[in-house]
Amino acid sequence: MLKINAYDGQDIQYPIYIGDEIIEFKEKLEEVIPNHSSVVIFSDFFLEKLDSHKKFISLFKQLTSQFGVDLHLYPMSPGKDAKNIKTLMKISDWLIFNLIQRDTLFVAIGGGVVGDLVGFLASTYYRGVALIHVPTNVIAMSDSSIGGKTAINTNKHVNTLGTYKHPIMTLMYSEYLSTLTKREFYAGFAEIIKISILKQGSLKVKILENKSGQDLLQKKDDFLEILNLAIKYKIEFTNKDIRERSKRLFLNFGHTFGHAIESNQDLSTEEYYRHGEAVSLGMVSALYLSDKLFKSNITQEYLEILENFHLPIKLSNNYLRLVKYKN
């Protein structure tokens, strides 16, 4: 098992564990579960049929029973249309009905939507309860579960309302990754490419060594090494700047244009571009702008990297037609 100490020496410090075997997480959970009256697991309901998920739930059932702690399960929709105030109120009513108190432990199992919404809820329910993140896809493991940001969407914009909430630990079970579709894997990898552009070094070298996402799908050890570096880089950029006053602002690279692309999609239907794909397009826009304004001449190099990982580098005609029809 790999351990990363996030924000070491600060009040918000917590461990991140990356493991291949479910039993590796048992000892870590034994340290925290007895400190709570109950555990509420919020999970992406699409995960329920997966063996990897069943193992995680079984471990929680075993440990909560062992320590006499109540366990509650709340399946959630992972769609962006669910990341809103209406869902938040529905869950809050359910929590109150089930007498969930402030000494409860929330566990968020899923991708960025589940992590964002449950993180927001954990930061506000009775003014804050303990939280564990269990990210299950590339974008959540490498980016959204780290740094404390939480958010929900409003009718006209993504991530409009948010707070900062850090977990007491983050558990990354690599078996969840084996269930991802190729598109989900590649879309998530956009955030890793983003941070490799921001901080030149070992991460970019490792990405270039593998040439394409197809290579990494076959090389688990290489991917976990890349994930480890991406997490450490994310922590470095957010360290002592959680609230985006200086260096954390660099992590918005690609997101200004990317969020504009996302905001033009109907959140109540299947998105045309996934978040990582929109970020890819946003990075291309920012790179072209940099070339134009500052003569940086770096766009072509990164276009090749993005294409190698099957990420979009220009808006499709279908997307433009959808936006035109919508407006």
Secondary structure per residue as TSV (DSSP state, phi and psi in degrees):
chain	resnum	aa	ss	phi	psi
A	1	M	-	360.0	138.0
A	2	L	E	-97.6	136.3
A	3	K	E	-121.1	131.7
A	4	I	E	-119.2	127.6
A	5	N	E	-89.6	108.6
A	6	A	E	-86.3	129.6
A	7	Y	T	56.0	46.7
A	8	D	T	-55.3	134.5
A	9	G	T	84.6	-2.4
A	10	Q	S	-105.7	165.8
A	11	D	T	-61.6	-26.6
A	12	I	T	-93.6	8.2
A	13	Q	-	-61.4	145.5
A	14	Y	E	-160.9	158.8
A	15	P	E	-91.4	147.7
A	16	I	E	-115.4	124.2
A	17	Y	E	-113.2	131.8
A	18	I	E	-118.0	119.9
A	19	G	E	-139.1	157.1
A	20	D	S	-97.0	-21.9
A	21	E	S	-118.7	136.1
A	22	I	G	-62.2	-32.4
A	23	I	G	-63.4	-23.6
A	24	E	G	-64.7	-23.6
A	25	F	G	-89.2	-10.7
A	26	K	H	-60.1	-50.7
A	27	E	H	-60.7	-36.7
A	28	K	H	-66.5	-41.0
A	29	L	H	-73.4	-30.3
A	30	E	H	-61.5	-24.7
A	31	E	T	-77.0	-22.6
A	32	V	T	-115.3	-33.7
A	33	I	G	-58.2	-42.0
A	34	P	G	-63.6	-13.4
A	35	N	G	-84.2	3.8
A	36	H	S	-130.2	150.2
A	37	S	S	-75.8	-28.2
A	38	S	E	-156.0	163.1
A	39	V	E	-124.6	129.8
A	40	V	E	-114.8	119.3
A	41	I	E	-100.8	116.6
A	42	F	E	-100.4	122.2
A	43	S	E	-139.3	150.6
A	44	D	E	-58.9	120.1
A	45	F	G	-68.0	-15.6
A	46	F	G	-70.9	-15.8
A	47	L	G	-80.5	-16.0
A	48	E	T	-57.8	-30.9
A	49	K	T	-85.0	-5.6
A	50	L	-	-85.8	138.6
A	51	D	H	-61.4	-39.3
A	52	S	H	-59.4	-40.8
A	53	H	H	-72.0	-42.0
A	54	K	H	-58.5	-35.7
A	55	K	H	-65.5	-41.4
A	56	F	H	-65.4	-45.9
A	57	I	H	-63.1	-40.6
A	58	S	H	-61.1	-39.9
A	59	L	H	-63.6	-43.6
A	60	F	H	-64.7	-39.6
A	61	K	H	-62.1	-43.0
A	62	Q	H	-62.4	-47.2
A	63	L	H	-74.0	-38.9
A	64	T	H	-66.8	-37.0
A	65	S	H	-65.0	-41.7
A	66	Q	H	-60.3	-39.0
A	67	F	H	-100.8	4.1
A	68	G	T	68.2	35.4
A	69	V	-	-106.4	134.6
A	70	D	E	-68.0	141.6
A	71	L	E	-121.7	131.0
A	72	H	E	-125.4	139.6
A	73	L	E	-115.1	132.0
A	74	Y	E	-131.2	97.3
A	75	P	E	-69.5	140.6
A	76	M	E	-128.1	152.6
A	77	S	-	-76.0	132.9
A	78	P	-	-86.2	1.2
A	79	G	S	-74.6	148.7
A	80	K	G	-62.8	-22.9
A	81	D	G	-68.6	-14.8
A	82	A	G	-93.2	-8.7
A	83	K	S	-89.1	70.1
A	84	N	S	-148.1	178.3
A	85	I	H	-65.2	-36.1
A	86	K	H	-59.3	-46.0
A	87	T	H	-64.9	-40.1
A	88	L	H	-60.1	-43.3
A	89	M	H	-67.7	-38.9
A	90	K	H	-62.2	-44.9
A	91	I	H	-67.2	-41.3
A	92	S	H	-60.1	-42.1
A	93	D	H	-62.5	-40.3
A	94	W	H	-64.2	-41.6
A	95	L	H	-62.9	-44.2
A	96	I	H	-66.4	-41.2
A	97	F	H	-59.3	-35.9
A	98	N	T	-90.9	12.4
A	99	L	T	58.6	38.8
A	100	I	-	-77.4	121.7
A	101	Q	-	-98.7	176.8
A	102	R	T	-74.0	-13.1
A	103	D	T	-92.7	22.2
A	104	T	-	-84.7	153.8
A	105	L	E	-106.1	120.1
A	106	F	E	-90.6	138.9
A	107	V	E	-125.4	120.1
A	108	A	E	-103.0	111.9
A	109	I	E	-113.9	112.0
A	110	G	E	157.5	-160.7
A	111	G	S	-90.4	-157.4
A	112	G	H	-64.3	-35.4
A	113	V	H	-64.6	-49.4
A	114	V	H	-62.8	-44.9
A	115	G	H	-62.6	-42.9
A	116	D	H	-63.6	-49.0
A	117	L	H	-69.0	-45.3
A	118	V	H	-68.7	-35.3
A	119	G	H	-62.5	-43.2
A	120	F	H	-61.3	-44.9
A	121	L	H	-63.2	-43.2
A	122	A	H	-64.0	-28.2
A	123	S	H	-81.8	-17.1
A	124	T	H	-116.5	-26.8
A	125	Y	G	-65.2	119.4
A	126	Y	G	48.2	37.1
A	127	R	G	64.3	19.5
A	128	G	-	126.9	124.0
A	129	V	-	-125.9	164.4
A	130	A	E	-68.6	148.9
A	131	L	E	-137.0	138.9
A	132	I	E	-121.2	131.3
A	133	H	E	-96.3	134.6
A	134	V	E	-126.2	80.3
A	135	P	E	-68.8	140.9
A	136	T	-	-118.9	0.5
A	137	N	S	-134.2	175.6
A	138	V	H	-62.9	-45.8
A	139	I	H	-68.0	-34.4
A	140	A	I	-73.3	-40.2
A	141	M	I	-68.0	-42.7
A	142	S	I	-87.0	-19.0
A	143	D	I	-140.0	-67.4
A	144	S	I	-68.9	-25.3
A	145	S	T	-82.2	-4.8
A	146	I	S	-114.8	135.8
A	147	G	S	109.0	-10.5
A	148	G	-	86.0	-3.0
A	149	K	E	-71.2	136.6
A	150	T	E	-129.3	159.1
A	151	A	E	-167.7	155.4
A	152	I	E	-130.4	159.4
A	153	N	-	-90.4	155.9
A	154	T	-	-108.1	-178.6
A	155	N	S	-61.7	-29.8
A	156	K	S	-112.5	-2.5
A	157	H	S	-157.2	151.8
A	158	V	T	-91.4	144.2
A	159	N	T	56.3	39.2
A	160	T	-	-74.3	-40.5
A	161	L	E	-110.1	130.0
A	162	G	E	-160.3	170.6
A	163	T	E	-140.0	-177.3
A	164	Y	E	-117.0	124.5
A	165	K	-	-144.2	119.7
A	166	H	-	-99.3	143.1
A	167	P	-	-77.5	169.0
A	168	I	S	-84.7	-19.9
A	169	M	E	-167.8	160.6
A	170	T	E	-126.0	130.8
A	171	L	E	-115.7	122.6
A	172	M	E	-115.9	108.4
A	173	Y	E	-97.5	110.9
A	174	S	G	-62.9	-22.0
A	175	E	G	-64.6	-24.7
A	176	Y	G	-60.9	-32.6
A	177	L	G	-66.5	-28.3
A	178	S	G	-68.4	-13.3
A	179	T	G	-94.3	-5.5
A	180	L	-	-73.2	144.7
A	181	T	-	-72.4	162.6
A	182	K	H	-60.0	-39.9
A	183	R	H	-63.4	-42.3
A	184	E	H	-63.8	-40.3
A	185	F	H	-63.1	-49.6
A	186	Y	H	-65.0	-42.3
A	187	A	H	-61.0	-40.8
A	188	G	H	-66.0	-31.0
A	189	F	H	-69.0	-16.1
A	190	A	H	-58.9	-38.7
A	191	E	H	-67.9	-31.9
A	192	I	H	-69.9	-42.2
A	193	I	H	-62.1	-40.4
A	194	K	H	-54.9	-51.0
A	195	I	H	-73.4	-23.7
A	196	S	H	-71.4	-27.5
A	197	I	H	-73.9	-40.4
A	198	L	H	-67.9	-39.1
A	199	K	S	-122.4	97.2
A	200	Q	-	-64.3	136.1
A	201	G	S	159.8	-146.1
A	202	S	H	-60.0	-36.3
A	203	L	H	-64.1	-46.6
A	204	K	H	-63.4	-40.6
A	205	V	H	-59.5	-44.5
A	206	K	H	-66.1	-38.7
A	207	I	H	-64.2	-44.7
A	208	L	H	-65.3	-32.0
A	209	E	H	-61.9	-34.4
A	210	N	H	-88.5	-9.4
A	211	K	-	67.3	-47.2
A	212	S	S	-150.9	165.9
A	213	G	H	-64.7	-31.1
A	214	Q	H	-60.0	-38.1
A	215	D	H	-62.3	-44.8
A	216	L	H	-68.9	-30.2
A	217	L	H	-60.9	-25.2
A	218	Q	H	-97.4	-7.8
A	219	K	-	-123.4	84.2
A	220	K	H	-61.4	-42.3
A	221	D	H	-63.5	-40.7
A	222	D	H	-63.9	-41.8
A	223	F	H	-65.1	-42.2
A	224	L	H	-64.8	-32.2
A	225	E	H	-67.2	-41.5
A	226	I	H	-64.3	-42.6
A	227	L	H	-60.6	-43.9
A	228	N	H	-57.7	-45.6
A	229	L	H	-66.4	-42.4
A	230	A	H	-62.2	-41.0
A	231	I	H	-63.7	-45.8
A	232	K	H	-63.9	-38.3
A	233	Y	H	-65.3	-42.2
A	234	K	H	-60.9	-43.3
A	235	I	H	-62.9	-40.3
A	236	E	H	-62.0	-42.3
A	237	F	H	-71.0	-28.2
A	238	T	H	-98.0	-11.6
A	239	N	T	-60.5	125.2
A	240	K	T	61.3	17.9
A	241	D	-	-146.3	46.5
A	242	I	T	-56.9	-38.5
A	243	R	T	-94.4	21.2
A	244	E	-	59.1	58.3
A	245	R	S	-98.6	-22.4
A	246	S	S	-146.4	-99.0
A	247	K	G	-68.5	-24.6
A	248	R	G	-65.0	-24.1
A	249	L	G	-58.5	-27.4
A	250	F	G	-61.8	-26.9
A	251	L	G	-69.7	-9.2
A	252	N	G	-80.6	0.6
A	253	F	T	-51.3	122.7
A	254	G	T	87.3	-12.8
A	255	H	H	-87.8	-26.9
A	256	T	H	-64.1	-51.4
A	257	F	H	-68.3	-39.7
A	258	G	H	-61.6	-43.7
A	259	H	H	-65.9	-33.3
A	260	A	H	-62.3	-41.0
A	261	I	H	-65.8	-44.1
A	262	E	H	-64.5	-40.0
A	263	S	H	-67.8	-18.3
A	264	N	T	-87.1	3.5
A	265	Q	S	-98.8	149.5
A	266	D	-	-78.6	114.0
A	267	L	T	-67.8	-14.5
A	268	S	T	-87.8	-3.8
A	269	T	S	-126.0	174.4
A	270	E	-	-60.6	127.9
A	271	E	-	-70.5	142.1
A	272	Y	S	-73.2	-43.7
A	273	Y	S	-113.8	129.7
A	274	R	-	-69.5	164.7
A	275	H	H	-55.3	-47.6
A	276	G	H	-63.6	-35.2
A	277	E	H	-68.0	-39.1
A	278	A	H	-66.0	-37.8
A	279	V	H	-64.3	-39.7
A	280	S	H	-57.9	-47.6
A	281	L	H	-64.2	-37.0
A	282	G	H	-65.1	-39.0
A	283	M	H	-65.3	-41.4
A	284	V	H	-60.2	-43.5
A	285	S	H	-60.3	-45.1
A	286	A	H	-66.9	-37.5
A	287	L	H	-66.3	-44.0
A	288	Y	H	-61.6	-40.8
A	289	L	H	-63.9	-39.4
A	290	S	H	-64.0	-43.5
A	291	D	H	-60.3	-41.0
A	292	K	H	-69.6	-44.9
A	293	L	H	-85.4	-36.4
A	294	F	H	-117.8	3.7
A	295	K	-	55.6	39.0
A	296	S	-	-74.4	-29.1
A	297	N	-	53.3	48.2
A	298	I	-	-118.6	-3.0
A	299	T	H	-60.5	-47.5
A	300	Q	H	-59.4	-40.0
A	301	E	H	-57.9	-43.3
A	302	Y	H	-83.4	-24.5
A	303	L	H	-59.5	-41.3
A	304	E	H	-65.4	-40.7
A	305	I	H	-64.6	-45.9
A	306	L	H	-62.5	-41.9
A	307	E	H	-65.6	-37.0
A	308	N	H	-61.8	-26.1
A	309	F	T	-103.3	24.7
A	310	H	T	54.9	37.6
A	311	L	-	-103.3	144.2
A	312	P	-	-69.1	144.3
A	313	I	S	-121.6	0.8
A	314	K	S	-154.3	152.0
A	315	L	-	-65.9	136.1
A	316	S	-	-79.9	155.9
A	317	N	H	-63.1	-35.2
A	318	N	H	-62.7	-42.8
A	319	Y	H	-62.8	-44.5
A	320	L	H	-62.7	-36.3
A	321	R	H	-67.1	-39.6
A	322	L	H	-63.7	-42.5
A	323	V	H	-65.8	-41.9
A	324	K	H	-63.0	-41.3
A	325	Y	H	-66.9	-39.7
A	326	K	H	-64.6	-40.2
A	327	N	-	-86.8	360.0
